[in-house]
Amino acid sequence: MYALSPPLFELLAKHLQLTNSKLARQYPAVHYGVLKTLYSHCAAHEHFIHYSDLFKQNDTTNVMSLTSLT
């Protein structure tokens, strides 16, 4: 099986410099497409904090300890 090096996610997230406003100004459709692709990937693989075990209903002690930090 073949694999990309670096992986596509890393290439898009790190090497494309999405925080650079020049990319967003000159190529807004590309910028939007890449952001949407990264968002879809993160949502599919549950990389968002609301999927964390800390925010499950059964585990309220950890949530309470997190809210006391702020």
FIKOLZA-1660 file (N, C-alpha, C; in steps of 0.1 Angstrom, whole numbers, plus 5000, padded with zeros to 4 digits):
% residues 70
   i   px   py   pz ch aa at
   1 5008 4988 5000  A  M  N
   1 5000 5000 5000  A  M CA
   1 5009 5012 5000  A  M  C
   2 5005 5022 4992  A  Y  N
   2 5012 5035 4991  A  Y CA
   2 5007 5045 5002  A  Y  C
   3 5016 5053 5006  A  A  N
   3 5013 5064 5016  A  A CA
   3 5020 5077 5012  A  A  C
   4 5013 5088 5014  A  L  N
   4 5020 5101 5011  A  L CA
   4 5029 5105 5022  A  L  C
   5 5039 5111 5019  A  S  N
   5 5048 5116 5029  A  S CA
   5 5052 5131 5025  A  S  C
   6 5047 5141 5033  A  P  N
   6 5039 5140 5045  A  P CA
   6 5025 5136 5042  A  P  C
   7 5017 5132 5052  A  P  N
   7 5003 5129 5050  A  P CA
   7 4996 5141 5045  A  P  C
   8 4985 5139 5037  A  L  N
   8 4977 5150 5032  A  L CA
   8 4972 5160 5042  A  L  C
   9 4968 5155 5053  A  F  N
   9 4963 5163 5064  A  F CA
   9 4974 5173 5069  A  F  C
  10 4986 5167 5071  A  E  N
  10 4997 5175 5076  A  E CA
  10 5001 5186 5065  A  E  C
  11 5001 5181 5053  A  L  N
  11 5004 5190 5042  A  L CA
  11 4995 5202 5041  A  L  C
  12 4982 5200 5043  A  L  N
  12 4972 5210 5042  A  L CA
  12 4973 5219 5055  A  L  C
  13 4974 5213 5066  A  A  N
  13 4973 5220 5079  A  A CA
  13 4986 5228 5082  A  A  C
  14 4998 5222 5079  A  K  N
  14 5010 5229 5083  A  K CA
  14 5017 5236 5072  A  K  C
  15 5019 5230 5061  A  H  N
  15 5027 5235 5050  A  H CA
  15 5020 5245 5041  A  H  C
  16 5007 5246 5041  A  L  N
  16 5000 5255 5033  A  L CA
  16 4998 5269 5039  A  L  C
  17 5000 5270 5052  A  Q  N
  17 5000 5283 5059  A  Q CA
  17 4986 5289 5057  A  Q  C
  18 4976 5283 5062  A  L  N
  18 4962 5288 5061  A  L CA
  18 4960 5301 5069  A  L  C
  19 4968 5303 5079  A  T  N
  19 4967 5316 5086  A  T CA
  19 4972 5328 5079  A  T  C
  20 4979 5325 5068  A  N  N
  20 4985 5336 5060  A  N CA
  20 4973 5343 5052  A  N  C
  21 4971 5356 5055  A  S  N
  21 4960 5362 5048  A  S CA
  21 4962 5364 5033  A  S  C
  22 4974 5363 5028  A  K  N
  22 4977 5364 5014  A  K CA
  22 4970 5353 5006  A  K  C
  23 4970 5341 5011  A  L  N
  23 4963 5330 5005  A  L CA
  23 4948 5333 5004  A  L  C
  24 4942 5337 5015  A  A  N
  24 4928 5340 5016  A  A CA
  24 4924 5351 5006  A  A  C
  25 4932 5361 5005  A  R  N
  25 4929 5372 4996  A  R CA
  25 4930 5368 4981  A  R  C
  26 4941 5362 4978  A  Q  N
  26 4944 5359 4964  A  Q CA
  26 4936 5347 4959  A  Q  C
  27 4933 5337 4967  A  Y  N
  27 4927 5324 4963  A  Y CA
  27 4916 5321 4974  A  Y  C
  28 4905 5329 4975  A  P  N
  28 4895 5326 4985  A  P CA
  28 4888 5313 4983  A  P  C
  29 4886 5308 4971  A  A  N
  29 4879 5295 4969  A  A CA
  29 4888 5284 4974  A  A  C
  30 4901 5285 4971  A  V  N
  30 4911 5274 4976  A  V CA
  30 4911 5274 4991  A  V  C
  31 4912 5286 4997  A  H  N
  31 4913 5288 5011  A  H CA
  31 4901 5282 5018  A  H  C
  32 4889 5285 5013  A  Y  N
  32 4877 5280 5018  A  Y CA
  32 4876 5264 5016  A  Y  C
  33 4880 5260 5005  A  G  N
  33 4879 5245 5002  A  G CA
  33 4888 5237 5012  A  G  C
  34 4900 5242 5014  A  V  N
  34 4909 5236 5023  A  V CA
  34 4904 5236 5037  A  V  C
  35 4899 5247 5042  A  L  N
  35 4894 5248 5055  A  L CA
  35 4882 5239 5057  A  L  C
  36 4873 5238 5047  A  K  N
  36 4862 5229 5048  A  K CA
  36 4866 5214 5048  A  K  C
  37 4877 5211 5040  A  T  N
  37 4882 5197 5040  A  T CA
  37 4888 5194 5054  A  T  C
  38 4896 5203 5059  A  L  N
  38 4901 5200 5073  A  L CA
  38 4891 5199 5083  A  L  C
  39 4880 5208 5082  A  Y  N
  39 4869 5207 5092  A  Y CA
  39 4862 5193 5091  A  Y  C
  40 4860 5189 5079  A  S  N
  40 4853 5176 5076  A  S CA
  40 4861 5165 5082  A  S  C
  41 4874 5165 5080  A  H  N
  41 4883 5155 5085  A  H CA
  41 4883 5154 5100  A  H  C
  42 4884 5166 5106  A  C  N
  42 4884 5166 5121  A  C CA
  42 4870 5162 5127  A  C  C
  43 4859 5165 5120  A  A  N
  43 4846 5161 5125  A  A CA
  43 4844 5146 5123  A  A  C
  44 4849 5141 5112  A  A  N
  44 4848 5126 5110  A  A CA
  44 4856 5118 5120  A  A  C
  45 4868 5123 5124  A  H  N
  45 4876 5116 5133  A  H CA
  45 4875 5121 5147  A  H  C
  46 4865 5129 5150  A  E  N
  46 4862 5133 5164  A  E CA
  46 4873 5140 5171  A  E  C
  47 4879 5150 5164  A  H  N
  47 4890 5157 5169  A  H CA
  47 4886 5170 5176  A  H  C
  48 4873 5172 5179  A  F  N
  48 4868 5184 5185  A  F CA
  48 4867 5181 5200  A  F  C
  49 4868 5191 5208  A  I  N
  49 4868 5190 5223  A  I CA
  49 4854 5185 5228  A  I  C
  50 4843 5188 5221  A  H  N
  50 4830 5183 5226  A  H CA
  50 4829 5168 5225  A  H  C
  51 4838 5161 5218  A  Y  N
  51 4838 5147 5217  A  Y CA
  51 4847 5141 5228  A  Y  C
  52 4853 5149 5236  A  S  N
  52 4863 5145 5246  A  S CA
  52 4855 5137 5257  A  S  C
  53 4862 5128 5263  A  D  N
  53 4857 5120 5274  A  D CA
  53 4854 5130 5286  A  D  C
  54 4861 5141 5287  A  L  N
  54 4859 5150 5298  A  L CA
  54 4845 5156 5298  A  L  C
  55 4838 5156 5286  A  F  N
  55 4825 5163 5285  A  F CA
  55 4814 5153 5284  A  F  C
  56 4816 5141 5288  A  K  N
  56 4805 5131 5288  A  K CA
  56 4796 5133 5301  A  K  C
  57 4784 5130 5300  A  Q  N
  57 4775 5132 5311  A  Q CA
  57 4779 5125 5324  A  Q  C
  58 4784 5113 5323  A  N  N
  58 4788 5105 5334  A  N CA
  58 4800 5110 5342  A  N  C
  59 4807 5119 5336  A  D  N
  59 4820 5123 5342  A  D CA
  59 4819 5138 5345  A  D  C
  60 4811 5142 5354  A  T  N
  60 4809 5156 5357  A  T CA
  60 4820 5162 5366  A  T  C
  61 4828 5154 5373  A  T  N
  61 4838 5159 5382  A  T CA
  61 4849 5165 5373  A  T  C
  62 4853 5159 5362  A  N  N
  62 4863 5165 5354  A  N CA
  62 4859 5178 5347  A  N  C
  63 4846 5179 5343  A  V  N
  63 4841 5191 5338  A  V CA
  63 4841 5202 5348  A  V  C
  64 4837 5199 5360  A  M  N
  64 4837 5209 5371  A  M CA
  64 4852 5214 5373  A  M  C
  65 4861 5205 5373  A  S  N
  65 4875 5209 5375  A  S CA
  65 4880 5218 5364  A  S  C
  66 4875 5215 5352  A  L  N
  66 4879 5224 5340  A  L CA
  66 4873 5238 5342  A  L  C
  67 4861 5239 5346  A  T  N
  67 4854 5252 5347  A  T CA
  67 4860 5260 5358  A  T  C
  68 4866 5254 5368  A  S  N
  68 4871 5261 5379  A  S CA
  68 4885 5267 5376  A  S  C
  69 4891 5263 5365  A  L  N
  69 4904 5268 5361  A  L CA
  69 4902 5282 5355  A  L  C
  70 4890 5285 5349  A  T  N
  70 4889 5298 5342  A  T CA
  70 4885 5309 5352  A  T  C
% end
